[in-house]
């Protein structure tokens, strides 16, 4: 049932969320979220496997224990994003703006549990100014 002014697509639904809204245990796997603009949302234990987030604006969003394996974040604006205990294995971050982003850990027990995994992340032409890393698995030396 769709009412006037109500979001109709997943992309519209996410973009309509109020600033700092929290989403937990939701799946966005393989979704088309190209160019979505988010309002500093907080994601906990959400999955974004193979999700298309090209050119998305994710500035100030917080991802905790999220699965972003194979996500396409090329050209995304991720300024000030926090990724804590997330799996970014094989994610495409080429030309993404990661200025001031924080890739870190969550205290869940013994490492590697709770660590962010950046194995095989693609970073060509990414902006890494003021990027903060805290015990990130597989962080590439070159990108």
C-alpha positions in Angstrom: 0.0 0.0 0.0 1.6 3.2 -1.0 0.4 6.6 0.2 1.2 10.0 -1.1 4.6 11.1 0.0 5.7 7.7 1.2 9.0 6.3 -0.1 8.4 3.7 -2.8 11.9 2.2 -3.3 14.6 0.9 -1.0 16.8 3.9 -2.1 14.0 6.4 -1.4 13.3 4.7 2.0 16.9 5.0 3.1 17.3 8.6 1.8 14.1 9.6 3.7 15.4 8.4 7.1 16.1 11.1 9.6 19.6 12.1 10.6 21.1 9.6 13.0 18.4 7.0 12.5 19.5 3.5 13.5 19.0 0.4 11.3 19.8 -3.1 12.7 20.1 -6.5 11.1 18.7 -5.3 7.8 19.8 -6.8 4.5 20.6 -4.6 1.5 22.4 -7.4 -0.4 22.7 -6.8 -4.2 20.6 -3.6 -3.9 20.8 -0.7 -6.4 21.7 2.2 -4.2 23.6 4.2 -6.8 23.9 7.9 -5.8 21.8 7.5 -2.6 22.3 10.3 -0.2 22.1 9.3 3.5 21.8 11.5 6.6 24.5 10.1 8.9 22.6 6.9 9.5 23.8 4.2 12.0 23.9 0.6 10.7 24.5 -2.3 13.1 24.9 -5.9 11.8 23.5 -4.9 8.4 24.5 -6.6 5.2 25.5 -4.9 1.9 27.0 -7.8 0.0 27.5 -7.0 -3.6 25.5 -3.8 -3.1 25.9 -1.1 -5.8 26.7 2.1 -3.9 28.6 3.9 -6.7 28.6 7.7 -6.2 26.6 7.4 -2.9 26.9 10.1 -0.3 27.5 8.3 3.0 29.2 11.2 4.9 29.2 10.7 8.6 27.4 7.3 8.5 28.4 4.7 11.1 28.7 1.0 10.3 29.2 -1.5 13.1 29.7 -5.2 12.5 28.3 -4.8 8.9 29.1 -7.0 5.9 30.1 -5.0 2.9 31.9 -7.9 1.0 32.1 -7.1 -2.7 30.2 -3.8 -2.3 30.8 -1.3 -5.1 31.6 2.0 -3.4 33.5 3.5 -6.3 33.3 7.3 -6.3 31.3 7.4 -3.1 31.7 10.2 -0.6 32.5 8.6 2.7 33.9 11.6 4.6 33.9 11.0 8.3 32.5 7.5 8.0 33.1 5.0 10.8 33.5 1.3 9.9 33.9 -0.7 13.1 34.3 -4.5 12.9 33.1 -4.6 9.3 34.0 -7.0 6.5 35.0 -5.1 3.4 36.7 -8.0 1.7 36.8 -7.3 -2.1 35.0 -4.0 -1.8 35.6 -1.4 -4.5 36.6 1.9 -3.0 38.3 3.3 -6.2 38.0 7.1 -6.3 36.0 7.1 -3.0 36.6 10.1 -0.7 37.6 8.6 2.7 38.7 11.9 4.2 38.6 11.6 8.0 37.1 8.1 7.8 37.8 5.6 10.7 38.3 1.9 10.1 38.5 0.3 13.4 37.4 -2.5 15.7 34.7 -3.5 18.1 35.6 -5.1 21.4 33.8 -8.4 20.9 36.4 -10.8 22.4 39.6 -12.1 21.0 40.9 -10.8 17.6 40.2 -11.3 14.7 36.6 -11.1 15.9 35.5 -7.5 15.9 38.3 -6.3 13.6 37.5 -4.6 10.3 38.7 -6.7 7.3 39.9 -4.8 4.3 41.4 -7.8 2.4 41.5 -7.2 -1.4 39.9 -3.8 -1.1 40.5 -1.7 -4.3 41.7 1.8 -3.5 43.0 3.3 -6.8 42.6 7.1 -6.8 40.8 7.0 -3.4 41.3 10.1 -1.2 42.8 8.8 2.1 43.5 12.1 3.8 43.3 11.9 7.6 42.2 8.2 7.4 42.4 6.5 10.8 43.1 2.8 11.0 42.9 0.7 14.2 44.0 -3.0 13.8 42.5 -3.4 10.3 43.1 -6.9 8.8 44.5 -6.9 5.2 45.0 -3.2 4.8 46.8 -2.7 1.4 50.2 -1.0 1.4 49.5 0.2 -2.1 46.2 0.8 -3.7 
